[in-house]
Amino acid sequence: MALLDQINEPDDLKKLDQGKLPALAEEIRKFILQHVSVTGGHLASNLGVVELTIALHYVYNSPSDKIIWDVGHQSYVHKILTSRKDNFYTLRSYGGLSGFPKRKESVHDIFETGHSSTSISAALGIARARDLKKELYHVIAVVGDGALTGGMAFEAMNDAGHSDTNLTVILNDNEMSISQNVGALATHLTRIRSNPRYNWLKKVVESQLRGLPLIGRPMANGIEKLKNSLKYLLVPGIIFEEMGFTYMGPVNGHDLNGLVSVFERAKKVKGPVLIHVITKKGKGYDFSETNPERYHGVPPFDLEHGCEQDIEANMTYSMTFGRHLTSIAEKNNDIVAITVAMPEGTGLTPFKDRFPERFFDVGIAEQHAVTLAAGMAANGLRPVVAIYSTFFQRAYDQVLHDVCQQNLPVIFALDRAGIVGEDGETHQGVFDISYLQHIPNITLMAPKNTSELRKMMDYALTVNGPVAIRYPRGRGGIAESLPSLPLRDLSWEILEHGCKVAVLAVGSMVEVAIQLSKCLKARNIRPTIINARVIKPLDLIMLKQLANEADLLVTLEDNVLIGGFGSSVVQYVVANRIDVHVLNFGIPDRFIEHGSIKRLREELKLDHESIADEISKVLAREEKAYAGFTQGTY
Ligand SMILES: Cc1ncc(C[n+]2csc(CCOP(=O)(O)OP(=O)(O)O)c2C)c(N)n1
């Protein structure tokens, strides 16, 4: 019987002989490969933490002991060992297992994540609550070297390090963020890893020190002092020691005996401890070991041939952005590009290769990225910050206070705006219109297709102030064939002339509007279809005309209804006492779980048929016209 078949929860694991753990690790690797190649998901990070996770559950008693995963994309092995193996085939599908820790999924999922660098703060909070309630258990944060580049991780270490709180931080150091990790700390960690002399010397001196007799307190204190001064010479993680942590490591993260023994020792240490574990991202699968960046997150793929990609056939918004930025930067030396650890995901790799000196990967540091851009813009450059919509949330104050208040010409390229699908709640880019459009000075746009994205980028460079362009994940669909006009006057675009009903669609919802139009025509309703490509400022000339001429205005957006584009339209209509129905379609007031984009749109009734049904119903009711009517839980 396979070892994995005998394990459903951590107690089963603890019954295994320690000598069998490496064989179990191999079985789990195969299990992950078989499943993730079908479901898609975060492959390389999980293959790297197989032994680490086994050892954690072998030594600690989850859920009494609390294990908190940073980002949470590497929690698959944890899920497999905590009663979710049999459901693993549902990973990331609608109604199935989430790709991230979820409290409602398991008592072993202590804290929900998806955004990076939160684990040490959360773990410290849990540990402090434990102490105040006079409870006894271990709290462990598992954080990657990439996640450690985030400011929050430092803020938490700074706080934890000056307290006596018992807390274990496991630094999973694989030299990679999604791409190669960056920054001074990453360089320091590399130095530790790559210096065998250091480690040899440390071992020798430590064993000598352990051999010294402990005669009375003065002698013990003397040894402590000696140890402390030797630390500067010998302890590789002195930076962590100086921050108040006991540093243990570096430890080979694929040696189960070594891991079990270091965790056992760490349990006895008082105060905050940091265990430095070295792992190989993508371990055990040739393709992912050699190209961990490509295999960080994968769609379903063929195990034998690996994850292939036909670049031209997959011309995404991100690629369009990256290529166009590279081409306009040829003629404009002031353009610089900033990414937060995601050169590949945001399409900036061509720019990085062509203009290495004008490209800045700042690590997982969204706040810093935005204020860095503000500084550059204040000194005459044209910075372009490429960030996923969901992670941009982190930098709200920097956008408001450092960029917009000073009206600095920074361009924000907000990738993965709207519903993103399988990554679920923590990654949906459905808040950006609401958290940006109320900030003075900003211009906010959303293209209907990739060619319009290029036009918007050209336009943004002519604006002497902040501009944000939000665009969705993946490729454009049926709207790709539509021509795109230059923006110049920030006007909206009329795609179809009709009467009675005017549909105002934002970004990727233009595609839905085109299908909606067909559907309505089949019901003898001929709508006007507007590409509301500029969200702020509203095209008031066109809006006024439409509101006065139509019986019903319909807004479509893949942003939350509260504070979204539709709410601005309603505000305008109400403020100007225009007698017209307004129907807002967008994301209701709740978090949207994982599933395919198509499935989620249907569930949210944001597909063209559901919208057509709702419009037909309203028209059929022939209610007395009133403004401000909204759909969804507003
Ligand atoms: C605030 C935030 N920005 C960006 C990301 C995207 N992201 C997901 S995982 C990851 C790299 C994390 O690296 P590391 O912590 O070393 O984990 P590894 O995947 O290498 O195991 C990044 C940048 C994120 N999750 N959160």
The ligand as an SDF file (V2000), in Angstrom:
LIG
                    3D

 26 27  0  0  0  0  0  0  0  0999 V2000
    1.4390   41.9000   -2.4270 C   0  0  0  0  0  0  0  0  0  0  0  0
    1.7540   40.8500   -3.4760 C   0  0  0  0  0  0  0  0  0  0  0  0
    2.4620   41.2050   -4.5720 N   0  0  0  0  0  0  0  0  0  0  0  0
    2.7380   40.2850   -5.5150 C   0  0  0  0  0  0  0  0  0  0  0  0
    2.3160   38.9940   -5.3680 C   0  0  0  0  0  0  0  0  0  0  0  0
    2.5500   37.9840   -6.4770 C   0  0  0  0  0  0  0  0  0  0  0  0
    3.3960   36.8620   -6.0080 N   0  0  0  0  0  0  0  0  0  0  0  0
    2.8650   35.6760   -5.6770 C   0  0  0  0  0  0  0  0  0  0  0  0
    4.0120   34.5830   -5.1690 S   0  0  0  0  0  0  0  0  0  0  0  0
    5.2510   35.6830   -5.4360 C   0  0  0  0  0  0  0  0  0  0  0  0
    6.6680   35.2880   -5.1710 C   0  0  0  0  0  0  0  0  0  0  0  0
    6.8570   34.8480   -3.7770 C   0  0  0  0  0  0  0  0  0  0  0  0
    8.1600   34.4000   -3.6180 O   0  0  0  0  0  0  0  0  0  0  0  0
    8.5330   33.5530   -2.3650 P   0  0  0  0  0  0  0  0  0  0  0  0
    7.8910   34.1300   -1.1670 O   0  0  0  0  0  0  0  0  0  0  0  0
   10.0010   33.4130   -2.3300 O   0  0  0  0  0  0  0  0  0  0  0  0
    7.8270   32.1570   -2.6120 O   0  0  0  0  0  0  0  0  0  0  0  0
    8.2250   31.0140   -3.6670 P   0  0  0  0  0  0  0  0  0  0  0  0
    7.1560   31.0440   -4.7080 O   0  0  0  0  0  0  0  0  0  0  0  0
    9.5720   31.2900   -4.2170 O   0  0  0  0  0  0  0  0  0  0  0  0
    8.1780   29.7670   -2.8740 O   0  0  0  0  0  0  0  0  0  0  0  0
    4.7560   36.8920   -5.9090 C   0  0  0  0  0  0  0  0  0  0  0  0
    5.5630   38.0600   -6.2800 C   0  0  0  0  0  0  0  0  0  0  0  0
    1.5720   38.6790   -4.2170 C   0  0  0  0  0  0  0  0  0  0  0  0
    1.0920   37.4460   -4.0020 N   0  0  0  0  0  0  0  0  0  0  0  0
    1.3220   39.6160   -3.2920 N   0  0  0  0  0  0  0  0  0  0  0  0
  1  2  1  0
  2  3  1  0
  2 26  2  0
  3  4  2  0
  4  5  1  0
  5  6  1  0
  5 24  2  0
  6  7  1  0
  7  8  2  0
  7 22  1  0
  8  9  1  0
  9 10  1  0
 10 11  1  0
 10 22  2  0
 11 12  1  0
 12 13  1  0
 13 14  1  0
 14 15  2  0
 14 16  1  0
 14 17  1  0
 17 18  1  0
 18 19  2  0
 18 20  1  0
 18 21  1  0
 22 23  1  0
 24 25  1  0
 24 26  1  0
M  CHG  1   7   1
M  END
$$$$
